[in-house]
């Protein structure tokens, strides 16, 4: 079984992105099924997105960054940022952060 954590950094402001809605879904024969959701805390983190470990499979983690920028009156190019990934084997921890700005976003696998 594997676990997921995330955080979001607003690189344009150089600070954590607070209050960003995050959802985690798993691909199945029936389509994408919701697994978990949450909102980033005052440090831009969700440390307990998957309190229950995940089985191997195909997942996607979506951050609603357009709403975050709109709440602060900033125009943004992207409405959401999505990490589409595979957990090949049980037992790993996946820290999947987002680095965002109104005109770009990126990710990496953290520790």
C-alpha positions in Angstrom: 0.0 0.0 0.0 1.2 3.6 -0.8 0.4 7.0 0.6 0.1 10.5 -1.1 1.0 13.9 0.3 1.2 17.2 -1.6 1.9 20.9 -1.2 1.5 23.9 -3.4 4.0 26.8 -3.7 3.0 30.0 -5.4 6.3 30.8 -7.1 5.1 34.2 -8.3 4.7 35.4 -4.7 7.3 33.1 -3.1 4.8 31.7 -0.6 2.6 28.6 0.1 -0.7 28.6 -1.7 -3.4 28.5 1.0 -6.9 27.1 0.4 -6.4 25.3 -2.9 -8.9 22.5 -3.5 -7.2 19.2 -4.3 -8.8 16.0 -5.5 -7.4 12.5 -6.0 -9.1 10.0 -8.4 -8.3 6.5 -9.5 -8.8 5.2 -13.0 -11.0 2.0 -13.2 -13.0 0.1 -15.8 -15.9 2.4 -14.8 -13.9 5.5 -15.4 -12.3 8.0 -13.0 -13.5 7.4 -9.4 -13.0 9.8 -6.5 -10.6 8.6 -3.8 -10.0 11.7 -1.6 -10.1 15.5 -1.6 -8.9 18.3 0.6 -7.7 21.8 0.8 -4.2 23.1 1.4 -3.5 24.5 4.9 -1.7 27.6 6.0 1.6 26.1 4.9 0.2 25.1 1.4 0.2 21.4 2.4 -2.1 18.4 2.6 -0.4 15.9 4.8 -3.2 13.4 5.2 -4.8 13.3 1.7 -4.8 9.5 1.8 -5.2 8.4 5.4 -5.7 4.9 4.1 -2.8 3.6 1.9 -3.5 3.2 -1.8 -3.2 0.1 -3.9 -1.2 0.0 -7.1 -3.0 1.7 -10.0 -3.4 4.7 -12.3 -4.3 7.9 -10.4 -4.6 11.7 -11.0 -4.1 14.5 -8.5 -5.9 17.7 -9.5 -5.3 21.2 -8.0 -7.9 23.9 -8.7 -5.4 26.7 -9.2 -7.6 29.0 -11.2 -9.9 29.4 -8.2 -6.9 30.2 -6.1 -5.7 33.0 -8.4 -9.2 34.4 -8.9 -9.7 34.6 -5.1 -6.8 37.0 -5.1 -7.9 39.0 -8.1 -5.2 37.6 -10.4 -5.8 36.4 -13.9 -4.4 33.0 -14.7 -3.8 30.9 -17.8 -4.5 27.5 -16.2 -7.8 26.6 -14.5 -6.3 23.5 -13.0 -3.0 21.6 -12.7 -3.2 17.8 -12.9 -0.6 15.1 -12.2 -1.4 11.9 -13.9 0.7 9.1 -12.4 1.0 5.3 -11.8 1.7 3.5 -8.5 3.4 0.4 -9.8 4.0 -1.4 -6.5 2.7 -1.1 -3.0 4.7 0.3 -0.2 6.0 3.7 -1.4 5.3 7.2 -0.2 4.6 9.7 -3.0 5.0 13.4 -2.2 3.7 15.2 -5.3 4.0 19.0 -5.0 2.8 21.7 -7.4 4.9 24.8 -8.2 2.4 27.3 -9.6 2.2 30.8 -11.0 -0.5 32.6 -13.0 1.2 31.6 -16.3 2.7 28.2 -15.5 2.9 25.2 -13.2 5.3 22.2 -12.7 5.8 19.3 -10.4 8.3 16.8 -9.3 8.4 13.8 -7.0 9.5 14.9 -3.6 10.4 12.9 -0.5 
